[in-house]
Amino acid sequence: MEQKKSIFNMKKSWQWMVYIDLALPLIMFLFGWLMGDNDMGKFFSGLFHAYNLYIMNPFFDLANKMGIVGILIPLFLFGWAIKRRDFVDLAICVGIEALVVVYFWQEWNYLVIQPLTFS
């Protein structure tokens, strides 16, 4: 029996990192920004902000429970790339994670949320 090929086929670690660190937050931001001041706009704005703090944030803060997932996801994806011995994939993943670290270290995440409405 033949398996159907999926259009959405992600076999590399860097593809997952782009999806988790760029595509999902961008979709949430756009929904929050485009829907503006209504309830769904506020919902997506809050969802974007929470996703940034709890899922993407690479800086570990146990007291606030922030950054736990933001450390575990890249470590898992780095390990997956190493297990497959795909060092080009690993290099791209490290580069993407470096951009995420700079994004949070420079606190650009607080500049990005300015056009969103929360209350």
TORVEXSE-574591 format. One line per 8 residues: number of its first residue (from 1); for each residue x, y, z of N, C-alpha, C, CB. Coordinates in steps of 0.05 Angstrom, whole numbers, plus 32768, in hexadecimal, padded with zeros to 4 digits. Glycine has a CB too. Example, Ala and Ser with C-alpha at 12.3 -4.5 7.8 and 13.67 -1.06 7.14 Angstrom:
<bapas>
1) 8108/7F8E/809C/80F6/7FA6/809C/8108/7FBE/809C/80E2/7FA7/80B5 | 8101/7FD3/808E/8111/7FEB/808F/8102/8001/809D/811A/7FF4/8072
</bapas>
This chain:
<bapas>
1) 8011/7FE8/8000/8000/8000/8000/8012/8019/8000/7FED/8000/8018 | 800C/802B/7FEE/801C/8043/7FEC/8013/8058/8000/801A/804E/7FCF | 8027/8066/800B/8020/807C/801D/801F/8096/800D/8035/807E/8034 | 800C/80A7/8015/800A/80C1/8008/8020/80D3/8012/7FEE/80CD/800C | 802B/80E3/8000/803F/80F6/8008/8031/810F/8013/8052/80FE/7FF0 | 803A/8119/8029/802E/8130/8035/803B/8149/802A/8031/812F/8054 | 802B/815E/8026/8036/8178/801E/8046/8184/8034/801F/818B/8015 | 803D/817F/804D/804A/818A/8065/805C/8175/8071/8034/8194/8079
9) 8073/8170/8065/8085/815B/806D/809E/8167/8079/808C/8148/8055 | 80A2/8166/8094/80B9/8172/80A1/80CA/815B/80AC/80B0/8185/80B8 | 80E1/8158/80A0/80F4/8142/80A8/810E/814D/80B3/80FA/8131/8090 | 8111/8167/80B4/812A/8173/80BE/8124/8183/80D7/8137/8185/80A9 | 8137/8185/80E9/8134/8194/8102/8130/81B1/80FD/814D/8190/8114 | 813E/81BC/80E9/813B/81D9/80E4/811F/81E0/80DB/8150/81E2/80CF | 8112/81CD/80CC/80F7/81D3/80C4/80E4/81D5/80DC/80ED/81BD/80B1 | 80E8/81C4/80F0/80D8/81C5/8108/80DE/81DF/8117/80DD/81AD/811A
17) 80F7/81E7/8118/80FE/8200/8126/80F1/8218/8119/811D/8204/8127 | 80F2/8219/80FE/80E5/822F/80F0/80C7/822F/80F6/80EA/822D/80D1 | 80BB/8218/80F6/809E/8216/80FC/8098/821F/8119/8094/81F9/80F8 | 80A8/8216/812C/80A2/821C/8148/80AA/8239/814F/80B1/8209/815A | 80C1/8243/8145/80CB/825D/814C/80C4/8274/813A/80E9/825B/814E | 80B9/826E/8122/80B2/8283/8110/8095/8282/8106/80C5/8283/80F8 | 808E/826B/80FB/8073/8269/80EE/805C/826C/8102/8071/824E/80DF | 805D/825C/8117/8047/825E/812B/8045/8279/8138/804A/8248/8140
25) 805B/8284/8142/8058/829F/814E/8050/82B4/8139/8073/82A8/815A | 8059/82B2/8121/8051/82C5/810C/8033/82C4/8107/8060/82C0/80F2 | 8028/82AC/8106/800B/82A8/8102/7FFC/82B4/8119/8004/828B/80FE | 8004/82AF/8132/7FF7/82BA/8149/7FF8/82D8/814A/8002/82AE/8163 | 8010/82E3/8143/8013/8300/8142/8001/830D/812D/8031/8307/813C | 8001/8301/8115/7FF0/830D/8100/7FD3/830C/8107/7FF5/82FD/80E6 | 7FC9/82F5/8113/7FAD/82F4/811B/7FA7/8309/8131/7FA6/82D8/8126 | 7FB9/830C/8144/7FB5/8320/8159/7FB6/833C/814F/7FCA/831D/816F
33) 7FC8/8342/813C/7FCA/835C/8131/7FB3/8363/811E/7FE5/835F/8122 | 7FAC/8350/810C/7F97/8356/80F9/7F7B/8357/8105/7F98/8340/80E3 | 7F77/8347/811A/7F5D/8348/8127/7F5A/835F/813A/7F58/832E/8136 | 7F70/836B/8141/7F70/8384/8150/7F63/8384/816B/7F62/8398/8140 | 7F4F/8394/816F/7F44/839A/8189/7F2D/8388/8192/7F3B/83B7/818A | 7F25/8375/8181/7F0F/8364/8189/7F1A/834D/819B/7F01/8358/8170 | 7F08/833C/81A5/7F10/8327/81B8/7F23/8313/81AC/7EF7/8319/81C2 | 7F1F/830B/8193/7F31/82F8/8187/7F4D/8304/8183/7F26/82EE/816C
41) 7F4F/831E/817C/7F68/832B/817A/7F77/832B/8194/7F64/8348/8170 | 7F69/8331/81AA/7F75/8330/81C5/7F7E/8314/81CC/7F62/833B/81DA | 7F6E/8300/81C4/7F75/82E4/81CA/7F8F/82DD/81BC/7F5E/82D2/81C1 | 7F91/82E3/81A2/7FA9/82DB/8193/7FC1/82EC/819C/7FA4/82DF/8175 | 7FBD/8305/81A5/7FD3/8315/81AF/7FDE/8308/81C9/7FCA/8332/81B4 | 7FCC/8300/81DA/7FD4/82F3/81F3/7FE1/82D8/81EE/7FBC/82EF/8206 | 7FD6/82C9/81DA/7FE1/82B0/81D3/7FFE/82B3/81C8/7FCF/82A2/81BF | 8001/82C7/81B7/801C/82CD/81AC/8030/82D4/81C2/801B/82E4/8197
49) 8028/82E4/81D5/8039/82ED/81EA/8040/82D5/81FC/802D/8303/81FB | 802C/82C5/8203/8031/82AD/8214/8043/8299/8206/8017/82A0/821D | 803E/8295/81EC/804F/8283/81DC/806C/828C/81DC/8044/8281/81BF | 8070/82A6/81D9/808B/82B1/81DA/8098/82AC/81F5/808B/82CE/81D4 | 808A/82B1/820B/8096/82AE/8225/809A/8292/822E/8085/82BC/8239 | 8088/8280/8228/8089/8265/8233/8093/8250/821F/806E/825D/823C | 808F/8253/8206/8097/823F/81F2/80B2/8246/81E4/8081/823B/81DD | 80B4/825E/81DB/80CC/8266/81CC/80E3/8270/81DC/80C5/827C/81B9
57) 80DE/827B/81F3/80F3/8288/8204/8109/8274/820B/80E7/8293/821D | 8122/827A/8202/8138/8267/8208/8146/826C/8222/814C/8269/81F2 | 813D/8280/8231/8149/8286/824B/8139/827A/8261/814C/82A4/824F | 8145/8267/826F/8138/8257/8284/8133/8268/829D/8149/823F/828B | 811A/8268/82A6/8112/8276/82BF/80FE/8263/82CE/8105/8292/82BA | 8108/8254/82E1/80F8/8240/82EE/80E3/824D/8300/8109/822E/82FF | 80E8/8264/830C/80D5/8271/831D/80BB/8278/830E/80E1/828A/832A | 80BE/8282/82F6/80A7/828A/82E6/809E/8274/82D2/80AD/82A3/82D7
65) 80AD/825E/82D2/80A7/8247/82C0/80A9/8250/82A3/808B/823B/82C5 | 80BC/8262/829D/80C0/826B/8282/80DA/825F/8277/80C1/828A/8281 | 80DA/8259/825D/80F2/8250/8250/80F7/8233/8252/8109/825F/825A | 80E7/8224/8260/80EC/8207/8263/80E9/81FA/8248/80D9/81FB/8278 | 80D3/81FE/823B/80CE/81F2/8221/80E0/81FE/820C/80B0/81F6/8218 | 80E7/8218/820F/80F9/8226/81FD/8115/821B/81FD/80FA/8243/8203 | 811D/820C/8212/8136/81FF/8213/8134/81E2/8209/8142/8200/822F | 811E/81D5/8210/811B/81B9/820A/8117/81B3/81EC/8104/81AD/8219
73) 8107/81C4/81DF/8102/81BF/81C2/811C/81C1/81B1/80EE/81D4/81B8 | 812C/81D6/81B4/8145/81D6/81A4/8158/81C0/81AB/8153/81F1/81A8 | 815A/81B9/81C5/816C/81A3/81CD/8163/8189/81C0/816C/81A0/81EB | 8149/8184/81C0/813E/816C/81B3/8144/816C/8195/8120/816A/81B7 | 8140/8183/8188/8145/8185/816B/8163/8183/8164/8139/819F/8160 | 8174/818F/8176/8191/818C/8172/8198/816E/8174/81A1/819D/8186 | 818E/8161/8188/8194/8144/818C/818A/8134/8174/8187/813A/81A5 | 8173/813A/816A/8168/812C/8153/817A/812F/813B/814B/8136/814D
81) 8184/8147/8136/8196/814C/8120/81B0/813D/8124/819B/816A/811C | 81BB/813D/813C/81D4/812E/8142/81D0/8111/813E/81DE/8135/815E | 81B9/8106/8147/81B3/80E9/8145/81B3/80E1/8127/8198/80E3/8152 | 81A8/80F3/8116/81A7/80ED/80F9/81C1/80F3/80EB/8190/80FD/80EC | 81D4/80FF/80FA/81EE/8107/80F0/81EB/811B/80D8/81FE/80EF/80E6 | 81D8/812C/80DC/81D3/8141/80C8/81DD/815C/80D3/81B4/8143/80C0 | 81F7/8161/80CE/8204/8178/80DB/81FD/8192/80CD/8221/8174/80DA | 81F5/8191/80B4/81EB/81AA/80A7/81D0/81B2/80B5/81E7/81A5/8088
89) 81BF/819F/80B9/81A6/81A4/80C8/81AC/81AF/80E4/8195/818A/80CA | 81BF/81A3/80F1/81C7/81AD/810C/81D0/81C9/810B/81DC/819A/8118 | 81E1/81D0/80F7/81EB/81EB/80F5/81D5/81FF/80F0/8200/81ED/80DE | 81C2/81F8/80DF/81AB/820A/80D9/819B/820D/80F3/819A/81FF/80C3 | 8196/81F7/8102/8187/81F9/811B/8195/820B/812F/8184/81DD/8127 | 81AF/8208/8132/81BE/8219/8144/81BC/8237/813C/81DC/8211/8146 | 81BD/823C/8122/81BA/8257/8118/819E/8263/811F/81BE/8258/80FB | 8189/8253/811B/816E/825B/8121/816B/8261/813E/8159/8246/8117
97) 8176/824F/814F/8174/8252/816C/8184/826B/8175/817D/8239/817B | 819A/8270/8168/81AA/8288/816E/8199/82A1/8168/81C4/8289/815E | 818A/82A1/8152/8179/82B8/814D/8163/82BB/8162/816C/82B5/8131 | 8158/82A5/816B/8144/82A6/8180/814F/82B1/819A/8137/828A/8185 | 8168/82A8/81A1/8175/82B2/81B9/817A/82D0/81B7/8190/82A3/81BD | 8183/82DA/81A0/8186/82F7/819C/816C/8305/819E/8194/82FC/8181 | 8157/82FA/8193/813C/8306/8194/8133/830B/81B1/8127/82F4/8186 | 8138/82F7/81C3/8130/82FA/81DF/8145/8309/81EF/812C/82DF/81EB
105) 815F/8306/81E9/8174/8313/81F8/8173/8332/81F4/818F/8308/81F0 | 816C/833A/81DC/816A/8356/81D6/814E/8361/81DD/8170/835B/81B8 | 813D/8350/81E7/8121/8356/81EF/8111/8362/81D8/8122/836A/8206 | 8116/8358/81C0/8106/8360/81A9/80EA/8355/81AB/8113/8356/818F | 80E6/8341/81BB/80CB/8336/81BF/80B8/834B/81CA/80CB/831D/81D0 | 80C2/835D/81DA/80B2/8372/81E5/80AD/8389/81D1/80BE/837E/81FE | 80BE/838C/81BE/80B9/839F/81A8/80A4/8395/8195/80D3/83A5/8199 | 80A4/837A/8190/8092/836E/817D/8075/836F/8187/809A/8351/8178
113) 8070/836E/81A1/8055/836D/81AB/8048/8388/81AD/8054/8360/81C6 | 8056/839E/81A7/804B/83B9/81AA/8032/83BD/8199/805F/83CD/81A3 | 8031/83B4/8180/8019/83B9/8170/8000/83A8/8178/801F/83B6/8153 | 8004/8395/818A/7FEE/8383/8191/7FDD/838F/81A8/7FF9/8367/819A | 7FC4/8387/81A9/7FB1/8391/81BD/7FAC/837A/81D1/7F96/839B/81B1 | 7FAF/8380/81EB/7FAC/836B/81FF/7F93/836F/8210/7FC4/836A/8211 | 7F8A/8388/8214/7F72/838C/8225/7F61/83A3/821A/7F7A/8392/8241
</bapas>
